[in-house]
Each structure stands twice: as structure tokens, then as C-alpha cells.
Amino acid sequence: MTSSTTPGGLARFNALAERAALAALHEACASSAWGSALLARRPYATADDLFAASDAAMAELTTADLEEAMAGHPPIGRPKPGDPTSSREQRGMAGASEELKAQMLELNLAYQEKFGHVFLICATGRTGEQMRDAVKERIGNSPEQEREIVRAELGKINRIRLTNLVQEDEA
């Protein structure tokens, strides 16, 4: 239940109209199943309750749901133009050398060819070299292994984005 002890940003999220809350959740994760699951569990007393609901919803996503979620993420090294979240999360590639950017483009294409979707990693706090090394390592995985790694990486990204959502101060 929402109460006077519920943090302000979380209380604002709890109080959003259904449509606005769903739109906010869609900004965090493009999976409609994930967003609907979190919406159905409102209100949240604590951010930890929200994170637990996110983790539970992520664990239940089907392959199609995961594909929908991944479709909301641009390739590493090519953040969505005009999207500050994408640019902030991929900051580690911003100052990368042209050589590293070319390597990432080549690796992204090889990964996408093998798995049929973008290489997804929680890029926040990672350098370009760390992301390059991760795609090199993960390209050898089986599709099943990679699907579970992607699920875990999406879960990390969702937690960061949900944290930002519920900690935002009103302007």
C-alpha cells in the first residue's frame, strides 16, 4: 500500500493513471507483458517491492516477450538519436576510437546474424573495450545460453531504469 512512508518518486508512480504508468514502464522496458505484470501489482510500498515484481515478471517472459524487449534497445555503439537514456547507458562507447567503433559494428553484425537480435548488455558503467570483449565471449554461446544471459542483462537494465523512474523529483 502507498503510505506517507512510501518514497516520493514511488508514490508518484503508484498514483499515475494506468495509461501514464504503462507508458513510463514501456520507457524502462519495451516488453508489454513485463509492463502489464508490473502495472497489475501496483501499488508498491518500497522500491525493493517494485524490483522484486520486475524480477518475477522478467523470469516469466517468453521468447517472443524477450524479442519485444530487445527491440527497444539500439545496437551498442549506436544509441538512438535524441534518446538521452540510450546515450547515457552507452557512454562507454562515446569516446571510443574509430578502430573500436569499427570492431563493435563488425561484432554487432556477426552477433545479430547468429542470434537474430541485437547484442544486449547492461552497458552502464562499462567501457567500450569491456563491451567488445563481452560480445566476443558471448558470440560462442548457444542460442539457449544467450537467451538466459539476455534475460539477466535486461533485468539489470530494468532495475537501473526503474530506479531512475521512482527517484525522479518533480520539476
N, C-alpha and C positions, 0 to 999 in steps of 0.2 A: 504494500500500500504506500502511496505517496503521503508523506507527512512533512512536518516542519523540519525534520531531521534529514530529509532527502536533499542531497546537494542541488544547488540551483539549476545547473545545466541539465541534470537528470530530471528534475521536477518539470522544467520547461518541455523536455522531450515527452515525458509522460502526459503532459497537458495538451500536446499538439493534436489537432484534428487528425482523424485516421489518414486522410489523403496526404496531409503535410508530413506526418510521421513516416508514411510509406515512402514518400519522395526522399526524405532525409536518409532513411535506411538504404534506399537504392543508390544514393551517392556513396555510401560506405561499401556496398556490395551489389553487383548487378543481378544476383540471383533473386528472382521473385519468390521462390519457395523459402529462402532464408529470410527475406524481409517479412513475408507473411507470418512466418513462425515467430519472429521477434515481436511483431505487432500484436499477435494474439496473446502474448504473455504479459503485456503491459497491464498495470504499472509496475515499475521496478523500484524497489526500496533502496538498492545500492548499485553502484557501477559493477560490482562483482556479480550481482544477480543478472545484470544485463550481459556481462561477459560469459557467464555460465549458460545462459539461454543461447547466445551466439555459438558457443562451442557445441552445444547439443544440436542446434539446427545444422551446423556445418557437418557434423557427423552423419546426419540423415540425408544429405544431398545425394541425389542420383548422379550418374554420369552426365545426363542432359543438364541437370541443375548446375553442375560444376562447369560445363561448357558455357552456359549462360553467364555465370560469374566471371569466367576468364575473358569472355568477350568484352567486358567492361575495362579491361586492362590493356594499355598500349605496350608494344614491344619495349624491352629495356634499351635505353639509348634514344628512344623516340617518344618522349612524353606528348600527350595530347596538347596541341596548340591551345593556348588560352586557359588551360586547366592547371591552377596553382597546386592542387593536391598531387597530380601526376608529376609535375616539375619538382615539387618538394621531395617526394618519395624517391625520385630518381636523381637527386642532387649529386650522388657519387659519380655519375657519368657526365655531369655538366662540364667539368674541366678536363675530361679525358683527352688524350692525344688523338690525333686523326687515325693513327695506327690502331689504337684500342677501339675506337668507334667502328672502324672497318672490320676488326675482328668480331666485335659484338654483332654487327649486321650479318656477317657470314654465319656465325654460330646461331643466331636467332633464326635465320632461314633454314639451316640444317635441322635445328630442333623442331621447327614448325613442320618441316617436311616429314620428319619421323613421327611426331606425335599428333599432328593435325591442329595444334593450337599454339598460342604464344608461350614462350618461356616465362614462367611466373615465379617470382621470388619476392620475398619481403625485402625490398631494396633499401628501406630506411636504415641509415647508418652504415651502409656498405659502400666500399669503394668500387670503382669501375673494374679494377683488377679482381676483386673478390667476386663480383657478379660474373665476370668472364670465366673465372676458374670454376664457379658453380655450374654454369651451363656446360662447360667441358666435361665435368664429372658426371652430371646428370644425363647427358645425352646417351650414355651407355646403359641407362636403366631400361627395364621392360615397361610397356605401357601401364601395367598394373602398379608397379612400384612408383612410377611417375605420377599417376593419378593420386595416390595417397600422399606423396610429397607435396603436390599442388594443393591438396585439401589442407594440409598443415600450414603451408605458406599463406593461403587465403585466410585461414584462421588468424594468423599473426597480423596480417594486413587489416582485417576486420577489427581486431582489438584496438589497433592504433587509431583507426578511423572512428570507431565508436568512442574512444577516449576523447578525441577531438570534438566529437559531436556533443557529448554531455558535459564537457568542460568549457564550452564556448560561453563567453559572457555576453549579455545583451548589450547592444550598441546604444 
